[in-house]
Amino acid sequence: MPGLPTIPPVRADRVLPAYVFSGEDLFAARRFVRDLRRILTVPDSESVQVETFNLDVHGWREILDVAKSLPFFFAPWRVLVVEGKGASQEGLSAAEAAAFRDYFAAPTDRTTIVILFEGKIHKVKPLGKALAALPDSVALALELKPLKDKDLKPWIEERFEALGKRAAPEAIERLLDIAGSDLGRLDTEIEKVVTFVGSKKSVEADDISALSTVKNFENWELNAAIETGSTDRALVILKSLFDEGLAPELIFSCLIGFFRDLLLARAGLRDGRDPKEIFRDIKPQISEKFGSFYQTKLKEFFDLVGRISDADLLRRLGELERIDLRIKTTDVEPEAMIQAFLTDFGRTAGGRRITLPGRG
């Protein structure tokens, strides 16, 4: 793809203990994490463990202590993703620097640490010095440059073509107006548009406009990530919401409404209501005329409904209310509290499916 930062392809038999990506746009690095997870997944085995840490909340000694522990017995690999940003997160205490040296002198088997650092890692800072000391056999470090404006439209065209679609120039312009130049957001929007248009081979500006009416600001993105079990994506969206200055009260309103909708859906199924009727009441903006996009969202929603009990939903709502109260009455960090909530929910939401009347 034109101008896209190049990361060497990874092989399952040549995974390094650490990968360090820094720069203004980490889209290619996040795609690397996704591909790494896919490549390391072994058929008929447990999923690859992926755990996310943020240097706003977690220190390096805590992260490395987790790395020292062995992955679950049945898990083929474990990927620890460490998110960082800014000069304040380039520091290391003497104890952390020592822990760095000790861990990477004998890294844990079947564990790789992927550092995603927004901005530049300065080699004169403690973190930069510690990373620079790691040999090439232990760590790959790359600074990723964002796409230039002139390369954005060709990149969008190629993404659509890779997914079997041709995008009209007006559609690309409309997409850029809505999503901006961030590659991660553009890629997400392109995948949604492709699902939305179904079997159509061409994407027009009206398709982009129609899809944009379906979404309810960024909370639609957050809800969609939770529904599909994409905890990593949900955390990225949450970070962007806080970076853009969205009030925590609005985020809590979104999350509380989401879990109440799940409760309503479960109650409706027990009463024998048709799932499509329930979905129409809860998500009226997603019409059946949207074809495969509608079918995809319907399935994602009710798959989640079938994996969570009423008791767990009520417990989650109670947790959100307690977190909301703590944020309003103490000095706790709202983003960290919501991150912890989403991470915990992501770990438990993929469990045994709960059978409800009419759902089999």
Backbone torsions as a table, in degrees:
resi	resn	phi	psi	omega
1	MET	NA	141.6	-173.1
2	PRO	-61.3	124.8	172.4
3	GLY	72.9	-3.8	-177.1
4	LEU	-71.5	130.0	179.5
5	PRO	-55.1	134.1	-174.2
6	THR	-96.5	124.9	173.7
7	ILE	-111.2	127.6	-179.6
8	PRO	-55.1	138.9	179.1
9	PRO	-61.2	146.0	-177.8
10	VAL	-105.4	144.5	176.8
11	ARG	-115.7	145.6	-176.3
12	ALA	-60.0	-27.7	-178.2
13	ASP	-94.1	5.0	179.8
14	ARG	-137.1	45.9	179.2
15	VAL	-85.0	128.6	180.0
16	LEU	-81.7	158.2	176.4
17	PRO	-64.5	-23.4	-177.7
18	ALA	-150.7	146.6	172.6
19	TYR	-131.7	134.2	-177.3
20	VAL	-124.2	116.5	179.2
21	PHE	-120.8	129.8	177.5
22	SER	-133.1	162.5	178.5
23	GLY	141.8	176.9	-177.2
24	GLU	-76.1	-31.1	-178.2
25	ASP	-129.5	111.4	-174.1
26	LEU	-98.9	20.3	-178.4
27	PHE	-55.8	-48.6	-178.2
28	ALA	-61.5	-35.3	178.8
29	ALA	-68.8	-39.6	178.9
30	ARG	-68.2	-35.2	174.5
31	ARG	-65.3	-36.9	176.9
32	PHE	-59.5	-43.9	178.5
33	VAL	-60.9	-43.3	178.1
34	ARG	-61.1	-45.6	-179.7
35	ASP	-66.7	-37.5	178.9
36	LEU	-61.8	-43.0	178.7
37	ARG	-60.7	-42.2	-179.7
38	ARG	-66.9	-44.4	-176.8
39	ILE	-65.7	-35.3	-176.1
40	LEU	-85.8	-6.7	178.8
41	THR	-73.4	128.2	-179.6
42	VAL	-101.4	128.8	178.5
43	PRO	-55.4	143.2	177.7
44	ASP	61.2	29.4	177.5
45	SER	-130.9	171.6	174.7
46	GLU	-63.0	156.7	178.0
47	SER	-67.5	155.5	172.7
48	VAL	-61.3	133.7	176.3
49	GLN	-77.2	125.0	174.7
50	VAL	-122.9	119.0	178.5
51	GLU	-120.9	136.9	-177.1
52	THR	-111.2	134.0	177.9
53	PHE	-125.3	146.6	176.9
54	ASN	-120.4	129.9	-177.3
55	LEU	-67.1	-11.2	170.7
56	ASP	-64.7	-30.0	-170.8
57	VAL	-114.9	-39.9	-172.5
58	HIS	-107.1	137.6	175.5
59	GLY	-89.6	163.8	-177.0
60	TRP	-67.1	-32.1	178.8
61	ARG	-65.3	-39.9	177.3
62	GLU	-63.3	-45.8	-178.8
63	ILE	-61.9	-45.5	-177.8
64	LEU	-70.9	-29.6	174.1
65	ASP	-63.1	-41.1	176.0
66	VAL	-63.6	-42.1	-178.8
67	ALA	-63.0	-32.2	-179.0
68	LYS	-67.9	-29.8	-179.8
69	SER	-72.6	146.9	-177.9
70	LEU	-73.9	148.6	174.2
71	PRO	-60.5	161.4	175.2
72	PHE	-51.2	148.1	-172.3
73	PHE	-53.9	-42.0	-175.3
74	PHE	-90.0	-8.6	-178.2
75	ALA	-76.6	128.7	-178.6
76	PRO	-67.2	-36.8	-177.4
77	TRP	-151.9	165.2	173.1
78	ARG	-132.3	132.7	178.6
79	VAL	-116.4	120.3	176.8
80	LEU	-103.6	115.2	-179.2
81	VAL	-99.1	122.6	-178.4
82	VAL	-112.9	116.5	-179.3
83	GLU	-97.7	134.5	178.8
84	GLY	-144.0	163.4	-178.5
85	LYS	-165.7	131.8	169.2
86	GLY	89.4	158.3	-176.5
87	ALA	-60.6	-31.3	-178.2
88	SER	-64.9	-18.7	-178.6
89	GLN	-103.4	13.3	177.1
90	GLU	-98.7	4.7	179.9
91	GLY	-87.9	153.3	173.2
92	LEU	-139.8	133.5	172.5
93	SER	-73.6	168.3	177.7
94	ALA	-59.3	-39.2	179.9
95	ALA	-66.9	-38.8	179.0
96	GLU	-67.9	-40.7	177.8
97	ALA	-61.9	-39.7	178.0
98	ALA	-66.5	-41.0	178.4
99	ALA	-63.1	-37.8	176.6
100	PHE	-58.4	-52.5	-178.2
101	ARG	-61.3	-43.8	-176.9
102	ASP	-65.2	-44.5	-176.8
103	TYR	-65.0	-49.1	-174.1
104	PHE	-77.2	-8.6	170.5
105	ALA	-71.8	-26.8	178.6
106	ALA	-148.7	70.4	-176.4
107	PRO	-64.9	152.9	-178.1
108	THR	-69.6	138.8	176.1
109	ASP	-62.6	149.8	175.2
110	ARG	57.5	27.9	178.0
111	THR	-133.5	132.2	173.5
112	THR	-131.7	141.0	179.2
113	ILE	-106.7	124.0	179.1
114	VAL	-112.9	115.1	-179.7
115	ILE	-96.2	123.8	176.6
116	LEU	-114.0	102.9	-174.2
117	PHE	-113.0	113.3	-179.4
118	GLU	-75.5	117.8	-175.2
119	GLY	103.1	-168.3	-175.3
120	LYS	-92.3	138.4	169.8
121	ILE	-95.4	115.3	-175.4
122	HIS	-83.6	130.1	-175.4
123	LYS	-68.2	-18.0	179.8
124	VAL	-86.1	-11.1	178.9
125	LYS	-85.4	158.1	-176.8
126	PRO	-55.6	-42.7	179.9
127	LEU	-64.3	-44.3	179.0
128	GLY	-61.0	-40.4	178.2
129	LYS	-63.8	-43.0	-179.1
130	ALA	-64.0	-40.9	-179.9
131	LEU	-70.6	-39.4	-179.5
132	ALA	-64.4	-25.2	-179.3
133	ALA	-77.0	-12.2	-178.3
134	LEU	-78.0	131.7	179.9
135	PRO	-70.4	161.5	-179.2
136	ASP	-61.3	-24.7	179.2
137	SER	-73.9	-11.8	-177.8
138	VAL	-108.4	-38.6	-173.3
139	ALA	-141.7	143.8	170.5
140	LEU	-109.5	125.4	-179.7
141	ALA	-121.1	128.4	-180.0
142	LEU	-137.1	138.0	170.0
143	GLU	-99.1	121.6	-174.3
144	LEU	-97.2	131.4	179.6
145	LYS	-97.7	143.4	178.4
146	PRO	-72.8	158.4	175.0
147	LEU	-66.4	140.7	172.7
148	LYS	-74.2	156.7	-177.5
149	ASP	-53.5	-40.8	-175.9
150	LYS	-67.3	-18.8	-179.4
151	ASP	-93.2	-10.7	-174.4
152	LEU	-64.7	-49.0	-177.0
153	LYS	-63.6	-46.0	174.7
154	PRO	-59.2	-36.2	179.0
155	TRP	-64.7	-43.2	178.6
156	ILE	-62.9	-43.6	178.7
157	GLU	-57.7	-44.7	-178.5
158	GLU	-68.3	-35.1	177.3
159	ARG	-64.5	-43.1	176.8
160	PHE	-62.8	-44.6	-179.1
161	GLU	-62.3	-38.1	178.5
162	ALA	-63.3	-24.9	179.2
163	LEU	-100.2	13.7	173.3
164	GLY	82.6	20.9	-177.9
165	LYS	-126.6	156.5	171.7
166	ARG	-115.7	127.0	-177.5
167	ALA	-102.6	128.2	176.2
168	ALA	-65.9	149.2	178.8
169	PRO	-54.1	-38.5	179.4
170	GLU	-65.4	-34.7	178.6
171	ALA	-66.4	-39.7	179.1
172	ILE	-65.5	-41.0	177.4
173	GLU	-61.4	-44.4	-179.6
174	ARG	-64.2	-39.6	179.0
175	LEU	-63.1	-42.1	178.4
176	LEU	-65.8	-36.5	177.5
177	ASP	-61.6	-38.9	-175.0
178	ILE	-82.7	-44.4	-170.8
179	ALA	-99.9	-14.3	-177.2
180	GLY	75.4	-160.3	-173.8
181	SER	-102.4	0.8	179.4
182	ASP	-67.0	121.5	-174.6
183	LEU	-64.1	-38.7	-179.8
184	GLY	-61.5	-46.7	179.9
185	ARG	-67.3	-41.2	178.3
186	LEU	-59.9	-43.9	-178.8
187	ASP	-62.8	-42.0	177.8
188	THR	-62.3	-44.1	-179.6
189	GLU	-64.4	-39.7	179.5
190	ILE	-61.8	-44.0	179.4
191	GLU	-63.6	-37.4	178.1
192	LYS	-67.3	-41.8	179.8
193	VAL	-61.8	-43.0	-179.8
194	VAL	-61.3	-42.7	176.2
195	THR	-65.3	-39.7	-176.4
196	PHE	-63.8	-43.2	-175.8
197	VAL	-79.9	-11.9	175.5
198	GLY	64.6	-124.8	-173.8
199	SER	-81.3	-7.6	177.9
200	LYS	-59.3	138.0	-178.8
201	LYS	-88.6	-20.2	-178.7
202	SER	-117.3	148.3	178.7
203	VAL	-112.8	124.3	-178.7
204	GLU	-108.4	167.6	-179.9
205	ALA	-60.0	-34.9	179.8
206	ASP	-64.7	-31.4	177.3
207	ASP	-65.0	-41.7	178.9
208	ILE	-63.5	-42.7	-179.3
209	SER	-65.5	-42.3	-179.5
210	ALA	-62.5	-42.2	179.8
211	LEU	-65.5	-37.5	-177.9
212	SER	-64.7	-25.7	177.8
213	THR	-74.2	-19.6	-179.9
214	VAL	-71.9	-32.2	-171.1
215	LYS	-86.9	147.6	177.8
216	ASN	-112.0	84.9	-177.3
217	PHE	49.3	-150.9	-175.5
218	GLU	-78.5	-16.6	-178.3
219	ASN	-66.5	-23.7	174.7
220	TRP	-62.4	-41.5	178.8
221	GLU	-63.1	-43.9	-178.6
222	LEU	-64.5	-46.9	178.8
223	ASN	-60.7	-42.1	-179.1
224	ALA	-61.8	-40.5	179.0
225	ALA	-65.7	-40.0	178.9
226	ILE	-65.8	-43.0	-178.4
227	GLU	-59.1	-40.2	-176.3
228	THR	-87.6	2.0	179.3
229	GLY	75.4	17.5	-178.8
230	SER	-87.7	74.7	-176.2
231	THR	-61.5	-40.7	179.0
232	ASP	-58.3	-43.7	-179.9
233	ARG	-66.0	-40.8	179.3
234	ALA	-60.4	-39.3	179.9
235	LEU	-68.2	-36.3	177.2
236	VAL	-64.7	-44.2	179.4
237	ILE	-63.5	-43.4	178.8
238	LEU	-58.4	-44.1	179.4
239	LYS	-60.8	-42.5	-179.1
240	SER	-65.1	-35.9	178.6
241	LEU	-63.1	-44.0	179.0
242	PHE	-69.9	-38.7	178.5
243	ASP	-60.7	-32.5	-179.5
244	GLU	-84.8	-0.8	174.8
245	GLY	85.0	17.1	178.6
246	LEU	-66.4	134.4	-177.3
247	ALA	-64.5	136.9	177.9
248	PRO	-55.7	-31.8	-179.9
249	GLU	-60.2	-36.8	179.5
250	LEU	-69.7	-37.5	178.5
251	ILE	-66.4	-42.2	177.5
252	PHE	-63.4	-39.7	177.9
253	SER	-59.4	-41.9	177.4
254	CYS	-61.5	-49.4	-176.5
255	LEU	-66.9	-42.7	179.3
256	ILE	-63.1	-42.6	177.4
257	GLY	-62.2	-38.3	179.7
258	PHE	-61.8	-47.9	-177.9
259	PHE	-71.8	-31.6	174.7
260	ARG	-66.7	-36.2	176.3
261	ASP	-62.2	-38.4	177.7
262	LEU	-63.9	-41.5	177.1
263	LEU	-62.1	-44.1	178.9
264	LEU	-61.1	-40.4	-179.7
265	ALA	-64.7	-42.3	179.4
266	ARG	-64.6	-40.7	178.5
267	ALA	-64.1	-40.4	179.5
268	GLY	-63.7	-40.9	178.5
269	LEU	-64.7	-40.0	178.4
270	ARG	-63.9	-30.4	178.7
271	ASP	-81.6	1.0	176.8
272	GLY	85.2	12.8	-179.8
273	ARG	-73.2	151.3	178.3
274	ASP	-70.0	134.0	-179.5
275	PRO	-55.6	-36.9	179.8
276	LYS	-65.1	-36.0	178.1
277	GLU	-66.7	-42.2	178.2
278	ILE	-62.5	-45.8	-178.0
279	PHE	-62.0	-38.4	179.6
280	ARG	-64.0	-36.9	178.9
281	ASP	-70.7	-38.9	-174.7
282	ILE	-82.8	-37.5	-177.1
283	LYS	-128.3	66.5	-175.5
284	PRO	-64.5	-19.4	-178.9
285	GLN	-74.1	-14.9	179.6
286	ILE	-101.5	102.5	-173.9
287	SER	-90.1	151.0	176.4
288	GLU	-61.3	-24.9	-179.4
289	LYS	-68.6	-8.6	177.5
290	PHE	-79.7	2.7	170.9
291	GLY	63.4	-124.6	-174.1
292	SER	-65.1	-29.4	176.3
293	PHE	-62.2	-44.9	177.4
294	TYR	-60.1	-46.0	-177.9
295	GLN	-62.9	-39.2	179.5
296	THR	-64.1	-47.4	-178.3
297	LYS	-67.7	-37.1	176.7
298	LEU	-59.7	-46.9	-179.0
299	LYS	-65.2	-45.4	-179.6
300	GLU	-59.6	-42.4	-177.8
301	PHE	-65.1	-49.6	-175.4
302	PHE	-77.4	-21.8	171.2
303	ASP	-63.5	-41.4	177.6
304	LEU	-68.7	-42.3	177.7
305	VAL	-54.3	-38.0	-178.2
306	GLY	-79.2	-6.8	-178.9
307	ARG	-102.2	-4.3	-174.6
308	ILE	-126.0	137.6	178.6
309	SER	-86.0	161.8	174.6
310	ASP	-57.7	-41.8	-178.2
311	ALA	-60.9	-42.4	-179.4
312	ASP	-67.6	-39.0	178.4
313	LEU	-63.6	-43.4	178.3
314	LEU	-63.6	-38.4	178.0
315	ARG	-63.8	-41.1	-180.0
316	ARG	-65.1	-41.0	177.6
317	LEU	-62.5	-40.0	176.8
318	GLY	-63.4	-40.0	178.0
319	GLU	-61.7	-44.6	-179.9
320	LEU	-61.5	-41.5	179.4
321	GLU	-65.4	-38.0	178.9
322	ARG	-69.1	-40.4	177.9
323	ILE	-63.7	-42.8	179.2
324	ASP	-58.3	-43.8	179.7
325	LEU	-65.1	-41.5	179.4
326	ARG	-62.7	-40.5	-179.5
327	ILE	-65.0	-37.1	-178.4
328	LYS	-77.3	-21.5	-172.9
329	THR	-116.6	-6.0	-179.9
330	THR	-133.7	-175.8	-179.0
331	ASP	-100.2	19.8	180.0
332	VAL	-64.3	155.7	-178.4
333	GLU	-83.7	115.0	-176.4
334	PRO	-57.4	-44.2	-176.5
335	GLU	-61.9	-42.8	-179.6
336	ALA	-63.5	-40.6	-179.8
337	MET	-64.0	-43.5	-179.2
338	ILE	-70.9	-36.3	175.4
339	GLN	-56.7	-47.8	-178.7
340	ALA	-62.0	-40.5	179.2
341	PHE	-62.0	-48.7	-177.7
342	LEU	-65.6	-38.5	179.6
343	THR	-64.6	-44.6	179.6
344	ASP	-64.5	-42.9	178.7
345	PHE	-63.1	-40.3	179.4
346	GLY	-61.7	-32.3	-179.8
347	ARG	-72.9	-28.4	-174.3
348	THR	-102.6	-15.1	-173.4
349	ALA	-78.8	-8.3	-178.3
350	GLY	-98.1	19.3	-175.6
351	GLY	-81.2	-157.6	-174.4
352	ARG	-60.7	137.4	178.7
353	ARG	-72.4	138.1	179.5
354	ILE	-100.5	124.8	-177.4
355	THR	-83.5	130.9	177.7
356	LEU	-120.1	155.1	178.3
357	PRO	-55.1	132.5	177.1
358	GLY	84.8	-2.1	-177.9
359	ARG	-113.2	-10.0	176.5
360	GLY	74.7	NA	NA
